[in-house]
Amino acid sequence: MVSVVVVDESLAAPQAAAAGELRYRLGMERLLKAVQELSLARDLDAVQRIVRSVARELTGADGATFVLNDGGDFCHYADEDAIAPLWKGHRFPQQNCISGWVMRNRQPAVIPDIYQDERIPHAAYRPTFVKSMVMVPIRTIDPVGAIGNYWAQEHQPTATDVTLLQALADVTSVAMENISVYAELEDRVRMRTEELVRAHDEIQLRAITDDLTGLLNRRGFYEVAQAALGAHLPVLIAYIDADGLKQVNDRLGHAAGDAMLTDLADVLRSSVRASDIVARMGGDEFCVMMIEPEIDGDTLRARLVNRIDSRNATAARDYRLSASVGCIAVGATTTDDLDHWLVEADRRMYAEKAARRMQRH
């Protein structure tokens, strides 16, 4: 006996419609969750991670790819989530791949059988599991990429599949635009922060720098010199006075006096190592601190005198550069403070100045 099964089409159609509506509702719920996730993404990698998995969930596909419009000429398969490797990390000319077609034509491509569609580069797909696919553009106006879904068996993507995937692509375009805005804002904040740091550093530098000579001022000298003594390093301190500054100011004017101080600052700077401390303490007084010195006070004094003589011999000036120097060596084990040694170096400098004055008379 042959059994005959009668299908009541009046019942099948409503059931299919109800299943379609349920699938669409569940898809929209997942899409709304994806919108929240994408709203928190702060870089493209985060967007890709979200989209690649959500794209598969929305359609039940066996694989999904996230493709970027690379300079308008290439498709960059930036990320994927699939049952087997596809093309992650590869770039293809837009005219040779379906994602390029989608971006150039600004519309979805629905392909139930990839080997029956002339837009598909069949040789590139044969090593893969892909039999069917749907590809939608990320933004239909000036597309920035595309999202693809793939099936391992021939599959007819439904209108719901395309609608949900295109909605995801539209949300993705907004997230990518937000990332650009965030990046621009972060750049502005970073640049502004750098400007503030530079301004702060400049203010700090000015606070410890002598405007005329560019050397450290008294405050700057104390900050650095006290640190050297606090580290228990041996130092050589030289206190220097510019001879005859008042007479130069009175006879030639303060511009000449400033030039004389600048000359002496150059001599001092060129006579010691970059690691040593050179400062204008105020007026016509300067100080040098050689940290872990390689020479003694007499050698430093002789070096300064030679440099001053050379400066006087090589340039025509209305004044003659001269300086008195008082030096003192401070051992690493000293317990005396910086002021004690500065007073002693200053005393020796004035003793030399007085001795030289006596010799002239």
C-alpha positions in Angstrom: 0.0 0.0 0.0 1.3 3.5 -0.9 0.9 6.2 1.8 0.1 9.6 0.6 1.1 12.6 2.7 -0.9 15.7 2.2 0.9 19.0 3.1 -1.4 21.7 4.2 0.3 24.7 2.5 -2.1 27.0 4.4 -0.2 26.0 7.6 3.3 25.8 6.2 3.4 29.4 5.0 2.5 31.0 8.3 5.0 28.8 10.2 7.7 29.8 7.8 6.8 33.4 8.2 6.8 33.1 12.0 10.2 31.5 11.9 11.5 34.3 9.6 10.1 36.9 12.0 11.7 35.2 15.0 15.0 35.0 13.3 14.8 38.6 12.3 13.9 39.6 15.9 16.8 37.6 17.4 19.1 39.1 14.8 18.0 42.6 15.7 18.6 41.9 19.4 22.1 40.7 18.6 22.6 43.7 16.4 21.6 46.1 19.1 24.1 44.5 21.5 26.7 44.9 18.8 25.9 48.6 18.5 26.7 49.0 22.2 29.9 47.0 21.9 31.0 49.1 18.9 30.2 52.3 20.7 32.9 51.4 23.2 35.5 50.4 20.6 38.4 52.9 20.6 40.6 51.4 17.8 40.1 49.5 14.5 41.4 46.2 16.0 38.5 46.3 18.5 36.0 47.0 15.8 37.3 44.1 13.7 37.1 41.7 16.6 33.5 42.6 17.3 32.3 42.6 13.6 34.0 39.4 12.5 32.1 37.3 15.2 28.8 39.2 15.0 28.7 38.8 11.2 28.7 35.0 11.6 26.2 35.0 14.4 23.6 37.1 12.5 23.5 34.8 9.5 24.7 31.5 10.8 27.5 31.6 8.3 30.6 29.4 8.3 33.0 32.3 7.9 33.2 36.1 7.9 35.8 38.6 6.6 36.4 42.2 7.4 37.7 44.0 4.3 39.2 47.5 4.2 39.3 49.8 1.2 43.1 50.2 0.9 43.8 53.4 -0.9 41.0 53.0 -3.4 42.9 50.4 -5.4 43.2 47.4 -3.2 41.1 45.3 -0.9 42.8 44.5 2.4 41.4 41.4 4.0 42.1 42.7 7.5 40.4 40.1 9.7 38.3 37.0 9.6 36.4 34.4 11.7 35.9 31.2 9.8 36.0 27.4 10.1 39.2 27.4 8.0 41.7 30.0 6.9 40.6 32.4 4.2 42.7 35.5 3.2 43.5 37.4 6.4 46.4 39.8 5.8 46.3 39.6 2.0 45.6 42.5 -0.4 44.1 42.1 -3.8 43.4 44.6 -6.6 39.8 45.8 -6.3 39.0 44.9 -9.9 39.9 41.2 -9.2 37.8 40.5 -6.0 34.2 40.6 -5.1 34.7 43.0 -2.2 36.2 45.5 -4.7 33.0 45.0 -6.9 30.9 45.7 -3.8 32.8 48.8 -2.9 32.9 50.2 -6.4 29.2 49.5 -7.0 28.2 50.5 -3.5 25.7 47.6 -3.2 25.6 44.0 -1.8 26.5 41.0 -3.8 24.4 37.8 -3.1 26.0 34.7 -4.6 24.4 31.3 -4.0 27.0 29.5 -6.1 30.3 31.2 -6.4 31.3 29.0 -9.4 28.4 30.3 -11.4 29.3 34.0 -10.9 31.7 35.6 -13.3 32.6 38.3 -10.7 34.3 35.7 -8.5 38.0 34.8 -9.1 37.4 31.1 -9.0 41.1 30.1 -8.7 41.4 32.1 -5.5 38.4 30.3 -4.0 39.1 26.7 -5.0 41.5 26.1 -2.0 38.9 27.3 0.4 35.7 25.9 1.8 33.5 28.6 0.3 30.5 27.6 -1.8 28.1 30.5 -1.3 28.5 34.0 0.0 27.1 37.5 0.5 29.2 40.6 0.6 27.9 44.1 1.7 29.7 47.5 1.6 30.7 49.3 4.8 29.0 52.6 3.9 27.2 52.8 0.6 28.4 56.4 0.1 32.2 56.3 -0.4 32.6 52.8 1.0 35.5 52.3 3.4 35.4 48.5 3.3 33.1 45.5 3.1 31.9 42.6 5.3 31.6 39.1 3.7 29.8 36.0 4.9 30.6 32.5 3.5 29.0 29.1 3.6 30.6 25.7 3.1 27.5 24.3 1.4 25.5 26.0 -1.4 23.2 28.3 0.4 20.7 30.9 -0.7 21.3 34.0 1.5 17.9 35.4 2.5 16.7 39.0 2.4 17.0 38.9 6.2 20.6 37.8 6.0 21.4 40.7 3.7 19.4 43.2 5.8 21.1 42.2 9.0 24.5 42.2 7.5 24.1 45.5 5.9 22.8 47.0 9.1 25.9 45.7 10.9 28.0 47.3 8.1 26.3 50.6 8.5 26.9 50.6 12.3 30.5 49.6 11.6 31.0 52.6 9.4 29.8 54.9 12.3 32.2 53.1 14.7 35.1 53.6 12.3 34.3 57.3 11.9 34.1 57.6 15.7 37.5 56.0 16.0 38.9 58.7 13.6 37.3 61.4 15.8 38.7 59.8 18.9 42.1 59.6 17.4 42.0 63.2 16.3 40.9 64.3 19.8 43.6 62.2 21.4 46.2 63.8 19.1 44.9 67.2 20.0 45.1 66.4 23.7 48.5 64.9 23.3 49.8 67.9 21.3 48.3 70.3 23.9 49.8 68.3 26.7 53.2 68.4 25.0 52.9 72.1 24.5 52.1 72.6 28.2 55.0 70.3 29.1 57.3 72.3 26.9 56.0 75.6 28.3 56.5 74.3 31.8 60.0 73.1 31.0 60.8 76.5 29.4 59.6 78.3 32.5 61.6 76.0 34.7 64.7 76.5 32.5 64.3 80.3 32.5 64.0 80.2 36.3 67.5 78.7 36.6 69.1 80.3 33.6 71.0 83.6 33.3 69.4 85.6 30.5 72.6 87.4 29.4 75.1 84.5 29.3 72.9 81.4 29.0 74.7 79.9 31.9 73.0 78.7 35.1 72.0 81.4 37.5 72.6 81.3 41.2 69.5 79.3 41.8 70.3 76.8 39.1 73.9 76.4 40.4 72.7 75.6 43.9 70.2 73.0 42.7 72.9 71.1 40.7 75.9 71.7 42.9 74.1 70.6 46.1 73.0 67.4 44.4 76.7 66.7 43.5 77.8 67.3 47.1 74.9 65.2 48.3 76.1 62.3 46.2 79.5 62.5 48.0 81.4 63.1 44.8 84.8 64.9 44.9 84.5 68.4 43.3 86.7 71.3 42.4 85.1 74.7 42.9 86.4 77.9 41.2 85.0 81.3 42.0 85.7 83.8 39.3 85.3 87.6 39.2 85.4 89.7 36.0 88.1 92.3 36.6 87.3 95.9 35.7 83.6 95.5 34.9 82.6 98.8 36.6 85.3 100.7 34.7 84.1 99.2 31.4 80.5 100.1 32.1 81.5 103.7 33.1 83.8 104.2 30.2 82.2 102.3 27.3 78.6 101.7 28.5 76.7 98.8 29.7 76.5 97.1 26.3 80.3 96.8 26.3 80.1 95.5 29.9 77.5 92.9 28.9 79.8 91.9 26.0 82.7 91.5 28.5 80.5 89.2 30.7 79.5 87.1 27.7 83.1 86.8 26.6 84.1 85.5 30.0 81.1 83.1 30.1 82.3 81.7 26.7 85.8 81.2 28.1 84.5 79.4 31.2 82.2 77.2 29.2 84.9 76.2 26.8 87.4 75.5 29.5 85.5 72.6 31.3 83.7 69.5 30.4 80.0 69.4 29.4 79.3 67.5 32.6 80.8 70.3 34.8 78.7 73.1 36.2 79.2 76.7 35.1 77.1 79.5 36.5 76.8 83.3 36.7 76.2 84.0 40.3 75.3 87.6 39.8 76.9 90.8 38.6 80.5 90.1 37.7 80.8 86.9 39.6 80.9 83.4 38.1 81.4 79.9 39.6 82.6 76.6 38.1 82.2 73.2 39.8 84.1 70.4 38.2 82.6 67.1 39.3 85.2 64.3 39.9 87.8 66.6 38.4 90.7 65.4 36.3 92.8 68.4 37.1 93.7 70.5 40.2 93.0 74.2 40.9 96.3 75.5 39.7 95.8 73.7 36.3 92.3 75.1 36.0 93.5 78.6 36.8 96.3 78.4 34.2 93.8 77.1 31.6 91.5 80.0 32.2 94.3 82.5 32.0 95.5 81.0 28.7 92.0 81.0 27.2 91.5 84.6 28.3 94.8 85.7 26.7 93.9 83.9 23.5 90.5 85.6 23.4 92.2 89.0 23.9 94.7 88.2 21.1 92.2 87.0 18.5 89.5 89.7 18.6 89.7 93.5 18.6 87.8 94.9 21.6 87.6 98.2 23.4 88.2 96.4 26.6 90.7 93.8 27.8 89.2 90.7 29.3 90.6 89.7 32.7 89.5 87.7 35.7 90.5 86.7 39.2 90.1 83.1 40.2 89.9 81.3 43.6 89.9 77.5 43.6 89.3 74.9 46.3 89.1 71.1 46.1 86.4 69.4 48.1 86.7 65.7 49.0 83.9 63.2 48.7 83.7 62.7 52.5 83.1 66.4 53.3 80.4 67.2 55.9 80.4 70.9 55.3 77.6 72.5 53.2 77.9 74.2 49.8 77.9 77.8 51.3 81.0 77.0 53.4 83.0 76.0 50.3 81.7 78.9 48.2 82.8 81.4 50.9 86.2 79.8 51.0 86.6 79.9 47.1 85.3 83.5 47.1 87.9 84.4 49.8 90.7 83.0 47.8 89.5 84.8 44.7 89.6 88.1 46.5 93.0 87.3 47.9 94.3 86.7 44.3 92.7 89.9 43.2 94.3 91.9 46.0 97.7 90.3 45.3 97.5 91.2 41.6 96.5 94.8 42.5 99.6 95.0 44.8 101.8 93.8 42.0 100.5 96.5 39.7 101.4 99.1 42.3 
